[in-house]
């Protein structure tokens, strides 16, 4: 899908990201452009070091691209002060990370409430209702260390969806889950897409690729759009 398509909620144009350590320069992203539409699920695949996590960080406003721009719902999120990026992220983007979605000293419920307070507006869905949707109502008062791997995944998803985001970005969300829990998380992610959310998943999981509408394959900081119905094209870059 072209990044110029008007229906795209998430748009990246010509993203570059350079890192310099001493005399060495690393080109993590080399002119990446993409678009994700409402209700679409896109999987980003590629070998380690291809630039996948760097791309997600730039799309989420967690990192600044060295060149190019990112827009969410028509609003430019890149090349702004960090506090402005954080505010826009709280209003428009849900980020689901493999291990870092929950603060260890807060209960599950308070972890969900934290991004809702950061949004600066009334929460679109009460924390208790959101936890019920992901099957965590009876664990609302638990601390992250008291949760199983599957419970952590569901609680992390609740945090990512706390503000009913227009865009959901997930970085290896099922990397350490058993098959049954992976299917549960992917099912909930697809439900968000069905409700109109634009979903992008960075993954090595064949199951995540299978549920995607489209696959973007990354190699050495470059991105190529690959149809999901061409499994041979993505087999060599999926874990």
C-alpha positions as CSV (number, residue, x, y, z in Angstrom):
1,X,0.0,0.0,0.0
2,X,1.5,3.3,-1.0
3,X,2.4,5.8,1.8
4,X,0.5,8.5,-0.2
5,X,-2.8,6.7,0.1
6,X,-5.3,8.9,1.9
7,X,-6.8,6.1,3.9
8,X,-3.5,5.3,5.6
9,X,-3.6,6.2,9.3
10,X,0.2,5.6,9.7
11,X,2.5,7.1,7.1
12,X,6.3,7.1,6.9
13,X,8.1,8.9,4.1
14,X,11.8,8.3,3.3
15,X,13.0,7.5,6.8
16,X,16.7,7.5,7.5
17,X,18.4,6.7,10.8
18,X,22.1,7.1,11.3
19,X,24.1,6.2,14.4
20,X,27.6,7.3,15.0
21,X,30.0,5.7,17.5
22,X,33.4,7.2,17.4
23,X,34.5,7.1,13.8
24,X,32.0,4.5,12.8
25,X,28.6,5.3,11.3
26,X,25.8,2.8,11.1
27,X,22.9,3.3,8.7
28,X,19.9,1.6,10.4
29,X,17.2,2.9,8.1
30,X,17.9,3.8,4.4
31,X,14.9,5.6,3.0
32,X,12.0,3.5,4.3
33,X,8.5,4.5,3.2
34,X,5.3,2.7,4.2
35,X,1.6,3.2,5.0
36,X,-0.8,1.3,7.1
37,X,-4.5,1.7,6.6
38,X,-7.5,1.5,9.0
39,X,-8.3,-2.1,9.8
40,X,-5.1,-3.4,8.2
41,X,-2.5,-5.6,9.9
42,X,1.1,-5.4,8.6
43,X,3.9,-7.7,9.6
44,X,7.5,-6.4,9.4
45,X,10.0,-9.2,9.1
46,X,13.7,-9.6,8.5
47,X,16.9,-10.9,10.1
48,X,18.4,-9.4,13.3
49,X,20.0,-6.1,12.6
50,X,17.9,-5.4,9.5
51,X,16.4,-2.2,11.2
52,X,13.0,-3.5,12.3
53,X,13.1,-2.3,15.9
54,X,14.6,1.0,14.8
55,X,11.8,1.5,12.4
56,X,9.2,0.8,15.0
57,X,10.8,3.2,17.5
58,X,10.8,6.0,14.8
59,X,7.1,5.2,14.0
60,X,6.2,5.4,17.6
61,X,8.0,8.6,18.3
62,X,10.3,6.8,20.7
63,X,13.3,7.7,18.5
64,X,13.8,10.5,16.0
65,X,14.6,9.7,12.4
66,X,17.7,11.4,10.9
67,X,15.7,12.2,7.8
68,X,12.1,11.8,6.6
69,X,8.9,12.1,8.5
70,X,6.2,10.1,10.3
71,X,2.5,11.1,10.4
72,X,-0.3,9.5,12.4
73,X,-3.9,10.5,11.5
74,X,-2.4,13.3,9.4
75,X,-0.4,14.7,12.3
76,X,3.4,14.8,12.1
77,X,4.9,13.1,15.1
78,X,8.6,13.2,14.0
79,X,10.9,16.2,14.5
80,X,9.2,17.5,17.5
81,X,10.4,18.0,21.1
82,X,10.2,14.8,23.1
83,X,7.4,16.0,25.3
84,X,5.2,16.7,22.3
85,X,6.0,13.3,20.8
86,X,5.0,11.7,24.1
87,X,1.7,13.6,24.2
88,X,0.9,12.6,20.6
89,X,1.8,9.0,21.3
90,X,-0.5,8.9,24.3
91,X,-3.4,10.1,22.2
92,X,-2.9,8.2,19.0
93,X,-0.5,5.3,19.3
94,X,-0.4,2.1,21.4
95,X,2.9,0.4,21.8
96,X,3.2,-3.2,22.7
97,X,6.7,-4.4,23.7
98,X,7.9,-7.9,24.4
99,X,9.0,-7.3,28.0
100,X,8.8,-3.6,28.9
101,X,5.1,-2.7,28.8
102,X,4.6,-2.9,32.6
103,X,6.2,-0.9,35.4
104,X,7.1,-3.5,38.1
105,X,6.0,-1.4,41.1
106,X,2.5,-0.7,39.8
107,X,-0.5,-3.0,39.8
108,X,-1.9,-4.2,36.5
109,X,-4.8,-1.7,36.8
110,X,-2.5,1.2,37.6
111,X,-0.2,0.3,34.7
112,X,-3.3,0.7,32.4
113,X,-4.3,4.0,34.1
114,X,-0.9,5.5,33.7
115,X,-1.0,6.1,30.0
116,X,-4.7,7.2,30.4
117,X,-3.6,10.0,32.7
118,X,-0.7,10.9,30.4
119,X,-3.3,11.4,27.6
120,X,-4.6,14.5,29.4
121,X,-8.2,13.7,28.6
122,X,-10.9,11.4,29.9
123,X,-10.0,7.8,29.2
124,X,-12.1,6.4,26.3
125,X,-12.5,3.1,28.1
126,X,-12.2,2.6,31.9
127,X,-9.2,0.5,33.0
128,X,-11.5,-2.2,34.6
129,X,-13.5,-2.6,31.4
130,X,-10.4,-2.9,29.3
131,X,-8.9,-5.5,31.6
132,X,-12.1,-7.5,31.4
133,X,-11.9,-7.5,27.6
134,X,-8.4,-9.1,27.8
135,X,-9.5,-11.6,30.5
136,X,-7.5,-9.9,33.3
137,X,-10.3,-8.5,35.5
138,X,-9.5,-10.8,38.3
139,X,-5.8,-9.9,38.2
140,X,-6.2,-6.1,38.3
141,X,-4.6,-5.7,41.7
142,X,-1.7,-8.0,40.9
143,X,1.9,-6.8,40.4
144,X,3.7,-7.8,37.2
145,X,6.0,-10.3,39.1
146,X,2.9,-12.2,40.2
147,X,1.7,-12.8,36.6
148,X,2.4,-15.7,34.3
149,X,3.8,-15.2,30.8
150,X,0.4,-15.3,29.2
151,X,-1.0,-12.9,31.8
152,X,1.9,-10.5,31.2
153,X,1.1,-10.5,27.5
154,X,-2.5,-9.8,28.0
155,X,-1.8,-7.0,30.6
156,X,0.7,-5.5,28.2
157,X,-1.9,-5.5,25.4
158,X,-4.3,-3.7,27.8
159,X,-1.7,-1.0,28.4
160,X,-1.1,-0.6,24.7
161,X,-4.9,-0.2,24.1
162,X,-5.5,2.0,27.1
163,X,-6.4,5.0,25.0
164,X,-8.2,3.3,22.1
165,X,-5.3,4.2,19.7
166,X,-5.6,4.7,16.0
167,X,-2.4,2.8,15.6
168,X,-1.1,-0.2,17.4
169,X,2.7,-0.9,17.1
170,X,3.9,-4.3,18.4
171,X,7.6,-5.3,18.7
172,X,7.9,-9.1,19.0
173,X,4.7,-9.3,21.1
174,X,4.7,-13.2,21.0
175,X,8.4,-13.9,21.1
176,X,8.5,-15.7,24.4
177,X,4.9,-17.1,24.5
178,X,3.7,-20.7,24.1
179,X,1.6,-21.5,21.1
180,X,-1.8,-21.2,22.8
181,X,-1.0,-17.8,24.4
182,X,0.5,-16.6,21.1
183,X,-2.8,-17.4,19.3
184,X,-4.7,-15.6,22.0
185,X,-2.6,-12.4,21.7
186,X,-2.8,-12.5,17.9
187,X,-6.5,-13.0,18.0
188,X,-6.9,-9.9,20.3
189,X,-4.6,-7.9,18.0
190,X,-6.8,-8.9,15.0
191,X,-9.9,-7.8,16.9
192,X,-8.4,-4.3,17.2
193,X,-7.8,-4.2,13.5
194,X,-11.3,-5.3,12.8
195,X,-12.5,-2.4,14.9
196,X,-10.5,0.0,12.6
197,X,-7.1,0.2,14.3
198,X,-4.0,0.2,12.0
199,X,-1.7,-2.5,13.3
200,X,2.0,-3.0,12.5
201,X,3.8,-6.0,14.1
202,X,7.6,-6.5,14.1
203,X,8.0,-10.2,14.3
204,X,9.9,-13.4,13.6
205,X,6.8,-15.5,14.2
206,X,5.3,-17.4,11.3
207,X,1.9,-17.3,13.0
208,X,2.0,-13.4,13.2
209,X,2.9,-13.3,9.5
210,X,0.0,-15.7,8.7
211,X,-2.6,-13.4,10.3
212,X,-1.2,-10.3,8.6
213,X,-2.8,-8.7,5.5
214,X,0.5,-7.6,4.2
215,X,4.2,-8.3,4.9
216,X,7.1,-5.8,4.7
217,X,10.5,-7.5,4.5
218,X,13.5,-5.5,5.8
219,X,17.2,-6.1,4.8
220,X,20.1,-3.8,5.7
221,X,17.8,-0.9,6.5
222,X,15.8,-1.2,3.3
223,X,12.1,-2.3,3.2
224,X,10.2,-4.1,0.4
225,X,6.5,-4.8,0.3
226,X,5.7,-8.5,0.0
227,X,2.2,-9.9,-0.5
228,X,1.2,-12.3,2.2
229,X,0.2,-14.9,-0.4
230,X,3.8,-15.2,-1.6
231,X,5.2,-17.2,1.4
232,X,8.4,-18.2,-0.5
233,X,9.4,-14.5,-0.6
234,X,9.3,-14.1,3.2
235,X,10.4,-17.6,4.3
236,X,14.1,-16.8,4.4
237,X,13.6,-13.7,6.7
238,X,11.1,-15.1,9.1
239,X,12.6,-16.7,12.2
